[in-house]
Amino acid sequence: MCKDTIFTLKKFDRICQISLNKAHFLYNCAAIIFGEKMTLIYIHGFGGNGEGKKAQLFREYAQQNNYHFIAPSLSYVPTLAIKTLEELTESYRTLGEEVVYVGSSLGGFYATYLADKYATKAALINPAVQAYETLSKVITQGKNYFDGSYFEWNSGHIKMLENYHVDNIDTANFFLLVQTADEVLDYTFAVTKFKGSKQLIEQGGDHSFIGIERHFDAISTFLEISKGV
């Protein structure tokens, strides 16, 4: 390759880098002037995926209201799931976006850890506040609800969950939504843990939280999601 070609490529690379820096600068300026950009990450439960019913309902709502939304399909291995969520969060934050969470069941346990770590808000739907104890009852295998397959679930995974338990929380950052007829979890554990947080306790229902879409506006208001951004 001749010297002129090498010089041209280096110059082109420098121009691209300058353009990228300007793009990031303008993006961040716009966020300051017009209101901070925000991304909602939905975190599914044990054996779930980003194509589940609640994820789909939230996705449709986000599209209708024109705000950023992502529902990743996470590994059943806790450490890998948290690593994925941390990388997503930090990538969006690097772009100048605030990240908030909605977590269901085990996803609520993860969302509690992440909201505490990043000092941001989370809405928790029938959360597994003691996931390491609840899921110790299903040791040997878990079911993937996307395709009906099974995966190994062992004591090593339980120990991973223990690493993400949070004792002292900023109650102002959490909105708890539970239904009293949850057949999987004792809803009173969550009510006690998030005493002082905004709470919505509905009689009846089940672990999936029947009719959660009725509360999407309240969730968006609490998370301070700007519609139409």
VENMOGI-V120119 format. One record per pair of residues at least 4 apart in sequence whose ideal C-beta (glycine too) atoms are under 6 Angstrom apart, sorted by the first residue. I is the first residue (numbers start at 0). GAP is how many residues later the second one is. If there is no record, write none. Layout:
{{I | GAP} {I | GAP}}
//
This chain:
{{0 | 4} {0 | 5} {26 | 69} {27 | 68} {29 | 4} {30 | 5} {30 | 6} {30 | 65} {34 | 191} {35 | 62} {36 | 60} {37 | 60} {37 | 187} {38 | 29} {38 | 53} {38 | 58} {38 | 60} {39 | 29} {39 | 60} {40 | 29} {40 | 60} {41 | 13} {41 | 16} {41 | 29} {41 | 60} {42 | 60} {42 | 64} {42 | 67} {42 | 68} {43 | 4} {43 | 5} {43 | 8} {43 | 63} {44 | 59} {44 | 60} {44 | 61} {44 | 62} {45 | 60} {46 | 95} {46 | 96} {46 | 97} {46 | 98} {47 | 4} {47 | 97} {48 | 24} {48 | 97} {49 | 5} {49 | 21} {49 | 22} {49 | 23} {53 | 50} {53 | 158} {54 | 16} {56 | 156} {58 | 10} {60 | 155} {61 | 5} {61 | 7} {64 | 162} {65 | 162} {66 | 158} {66 | 160} {66 | 162} {73 | 7} {73 | 10} {74 | 5} {74 | 6} {75 | 75} {77 | 79} {77 | 82} {77 | 83} {78 | 81} {84 | 29} {88 | 10} {91 | 5} {91 | 7} {99 | 20} {99 | 21} {99 | 123} {100 | 10} {100 | 13} {100 | 14} {100 | 21} {101 | 21} {102 | 4} {102 | 5} {102 | 7} {102 | 8} {102 | 21} {103 | 21} {104 | 21} {104 | 23} {105 | 22} {105 | 25} {107 | 16} {107 | 19} {108 | 18} {108 | 19} {108 | 22} {110 | 4} {110 | 11} {111 | 54} {112 | 51} {112 | 53} {114 | 5} {114 | 7} {114 | 58} {115 | 50} {115 | 53} {120 | 52} {120 | 102} {121 | 52} {122 | 52} {122 | 96} {123 | 52} {124 | 52} {124 | 84} {125 | 52} {125 | 56} {125 | 81} {125 | 83} {126 | 63} {127 | 6} {128 | 60} {128 | 61} {128 | 64} {129 | 4} {130 | 4} {130 | 30} {131 | 26} {131 | 29} {131 | 30} {135 | 22} {137 | 4} {137 | 15} {138 | 14} {140 | 9} {140 | 12} {141 | 9} {141 | 11} {142 | 7} {143 | 5} {152 | 4} {170 | 25} {170 | 26} {173 | 20} {173 | 23} {174 | 23} {174 | 47} {175 | 14} {175 | 18} {175 | 21} {175 | 23} {176 | 23} {177 | 9} {177 | 12} {177 | 23} {178 | 23} {178 | 26} {178 | 30} {179 | 7} {179 | 23} {180 | 23} {180 | 24} {180 | 25} {181 | 5} {181 | 25} {182 | 23} {182 | 24} {183 | 23} {204 | 5} {205 | 4} {214 | 4} {219 | 5}}
//
